[in-house]
Amino acid sequence: MTSEVSPKDRFVTVYGRKPVLEALADYDLRVDKVIIAEGLRGPVIEEIKEAAADRAVKVQRASAHRVKVLAGNGRHDQGVAADVVARKMRPLVDALADPATAPRNVLLLDGLTTPANVGMILRTATASGIDGIVVPHRGVATIDPLVIKASAGVAFHAPVLRSHTAGEAAELLTEAGYPLYALEADAPDDIYRADFGDRAVFVLGSETTGLSEEVSERIAQPVSIPMAGGVESLNVASAAAVLCFELHRRKHT
């Protein structure tokens, strides 16, 4: 079964005049359309329109309120937004539809609301060859200019899998036969000794509130990262980097 793909599962929406200009200037990206608030004028707006025309990107006018809704950020959109095609982004349900091509190693983000952490995780996971990163629409920082900046632009190309919530993703993944592992500082088994099998999901939860109840109840096994020097734990993005490159090491040795 595949889902009816929502625009939110195909595009990354960037907002603000500078981010939109940067997206239009990057010919590695495919910009679907630019939306400008009605009545907005000025040199920068003309520059955006010219850059869009140079690339044959359609420009639409919409109410200022509509632009804010599309951008998802009422304070920083500056009346301009653009939909950028994220070629590897797709609904999680579609990624799981065919077991022969389903991702093997998956990260599931649960309650990570700091854009810098989400961006750095997207960059690290993509660099290490992780097959899919589940970024739910709710409960996790939106893939916006802050996340894109933290990812050094990798967010546009990352293998992002979308679901409504982390709980929904956990249910879909366990029903598809994936065991879920959670990073816990005091877990007896560490990531270097645990046997993860052919397919596995690694849940990255909030450093302050931990995992949501819907995800926590589906965890098959907690695993830890060995610490020295009296350090109790790592920032979630740092922990993700250690985990991702351990998985990369296993795949290539």
C-alpha positions in Angstrom: 0.0 0.0 0.0 1.2 3.5 -0.9 0.0 6.8 0.4 -1.4 9.8 -1.5 1.6 12.0 -1.4 1.1 15.4 0.3 3.1 18.4 -0.9 4.7 18.4 2.6 6.1 15.0 1.7 7.7 16.3 -1.6 8.9 19.8 -0.9 11.0 21.6 1.6 9.6 25.1 2.0 12.1 27.8 2.5 11.1 31.3 3.6 12.7 34.7 3.9 14.2 36.8 1.1 17.8 35.7 1.4 17.0 31.9 1.7 14.7 32.1 -1.3 17.4 33.9 -3.4 20.0 31.3 -2.3 17.7 28.4 -3.3 17.2 30.0 -6.7 20.9 30.6 -7.1 21.7 26.9 -6.4 21.3 25.0 -9.7 21.7 21.7 -7.9 18.2 22.4 -6.5 14.9 22.3 -8.3 12.6 25.0 -7.1 9.0 24.2 -7.9 7.5 27.7 -7.2 8.0 31.0 -5.4 5.2 32.6 -3.5 5.2 36.3 -2.8 2.8 38.2 -0.6 0.4 40.5 -2.5 1.5 44.1 -2.6 5.1 43.4 -1.7 7.5 45.5 -3.8 11.1 46.6 -3.8 14.5 45.8 -5.2 14.9 42.5 -3.5 11.5 41.3 -4.6 12.4 42.3 -8.2 15.7 40.3 -7.8 13.7 37.3 -6.7 11.3 37.6 -9.6 14.2 37.9 -12.1 16.1 34.9 -10.6 12.9 32.9 -10.8 12.3 34.0 -14.4 15.9 33.0 -15.3 15.2 29.5 -14.2 11.6 29.3 -15.5 10.2 29.0 -12.0 6.6 30.1 -11.6 5.9 33.0 -9.2 2.6 33.1 -7.5 1.0 36.0 -5.5 -0.9 35.1 -2.3 -2.2 37.0 0.7 0.4 37.7 3.4 -1.5 35.4 5.7 -1.3 32.6 3.2 2.4 33.0 2.9 2.8 32.8 6.7 0.7 29.6 6.7 2.8 28.1 3.9 6.1 29.1 5.5 4.9 27.8 8.9 6.7 30.7 10.6 4.9 34.0 10.9 7.8 36.0 12.2 10.5 35.4 9.7 8.9 34.7 6.3 9.3 38.4 5.1 6.4 37.7 2.7 8.4 35.3 0.5 8.5 31.5 0.4 9.6 28.9 -2.1 8.9 25.2 -2.5 12.1 23.2 -3.2 11.9 19.7 -4.5 13.4 17.2 -2.0 14.2 14.3 -4.4 14.7 11.7 -1.7 11.9 12.7 0.6 8.9 10.4 0.7 6.2 9.1 3.1 7.4 6.3 5.4 4.5 4.1 4.4 5.7 4.2 0.8 9.3 3.4 1.8 8.0 0.3 3.6 5.6 -0.9 0.8 8.1 -3.2 -0.9 10.2 -5.3 1.5 12.8 -5.9 -1.2 13.7 -2.2 -1.4 12.7 -1.1 2.1 15.5 0.8 4.1 17.7 -1.3 6.3 19.0 1.1 8.9 16.6 3.9 9.9 16.8 6.8 12.4 13.5 7.9 14.0 13.5 11.4 15.5 11.2 11.7 18.5 10.6 15.1 20.2 13.7 16.8 18.8 12.7 20.4 18.6 16.0 22.2 18.3 16.7 23.0 14.6 20.4 22.8 15.0 20.3 19.2 16.3 17.9 18.1 13.5 20.0 19.7 10.8 23.3 18.2 12.1 21.6 14.7 12.4 20.4 15.0 8.8 23.9 15.8 7.7 25.6 13.1 9.6 23.1 10.4 8.8 23.3 11.2 5.1 27.1 11.3 5.1 27.3 7.9 6.8 24.9 6.2 4.4 21.9 5.7 6.7 19.0 4.5 4.5 16.2 6.7 6.0 15.6 9.4 8.6 12.1 9.6 9.9 11.3 13.3 10.5 7.6 13.4 11.7 5.5 16.4 10.8 4.5 16.9 14.5 6.8 17.0 17.5 10.0 17.6 15.7 11.6 20.8 14.3 10.3 21.6 10.9 12.8 21.3 8.0 13.1 25.1 7.6 16.0 27.5 6.9 17.4 27.0 10.4 17.6 23.2 9.9 18.9 23.6 6.4 21.7 25.9 7.6 22.7 23.5 10.3 22.7 20.7 7.8 24.9 22.7 5.4 22.3 22.3 2.8 22.2 18.5 3.1 18.6 18.6 4.2 17.5 19.1 0.6 19.2 15.8 -0.4 18.7 13.7 2.8 16.7 10.4 2.6 13.9 11.9 4.8 10.9 9.7 5.5 7.7 11.5 6.6 5.0 10.4 9.1 2.5 12.4 11.1 4.0 11.5 14.5 6.8 9.5 15.9 4.3 7.2 17.5 2.7 6.5 14.1 6.2 5.8 12.6 7.0 3.4 15.4 3.8 1.5 14.8 4.4 1.2 11.1 8.0 0.1 11.6 7.3 -2.5 14.2 4.5 -3.9 12.1 6.9 -4.1 9.2 9.3 -6.2 11.4 11.8 -3.7 12.5 13.2 -3.8 16.0 13.5 -0.4 17.7 16.6 0.5 19.6 16.9 3.5 21.9 20.1 5.1 23.1 20.2 5.1 27.0 23.3 6.1 29.0 23.0 3.2 31.5 22.0 0.4 29.1 24.1 -2.7 29.7 24.6 -3.5 26.0 26.6 -0.9 24.0 26.4 0.0 20.3 29.7 -1.8 19.6 28.6 -5.2 21.0 24.9 -5.3 20.2 23.7 -7.4 17.3 21.3 -5.3 15.3 20.5 -7.8 12.6 19.7 -7.0 9.0 17.2 -4.2 9.6 16.9 -1.9 12.6 15.5 1.4 13.7 17.4 3.7 16.1 15.3 6.2 18.0 16.8 9.5 19.0 14.7 11.2 21.7 14.6 14.6 23.4 17.5 15.2 25.9 15.0 16.8 28.3 11.8 14.8 28.0 13.1 11.5 26.6 11.0 9.3 24.3 7.3 9.8 23.9 5.1 7.1 25.5 3.9 5.8 22.1 7.5 5.2 21.0 8.9 4.0 24.4 6.5 1.1 24.6 7.7 -0.3 21.3 11.5 -0.3 22.2 12.9 -3.8 21.8 16.3 -3.0 23.4 18.1 0.0 24.9 21.8 0.4 23.9 24.5 2.8 25.2 27.5 4.6 24.0 30.5 3.9 26.3 31.6 7.0 28.1 34.9 7.9 29.8 36.3 10.8 31.8 33.3 11.1 34.0 31.1 12.3 31.1 27.6 11.0 31.5 26.2 11.4 28.0 26.5 13.2 24.7 24.4 15.8 22.9 21.8 14.0 20.8 23.4 15.1 17.5 26.9 14.0 18.7 25.4 10.6 19.9 23.8 10.2 16.5 27.1 10.8 14.8 28.8 8.1 16.8 26.0 5.7 16.1 25.8 6.4 12.4 29.4 5.9 11.8 29.5 2.7 13.8 26.7 1.4 11.5 28.8 2.6 8.5 31.8 0.7 9.9 29.8 -2.5 10.2 28.5 -2.2 6.7 31.9 -1.7 5.2 34.0 -4.3 7.2 
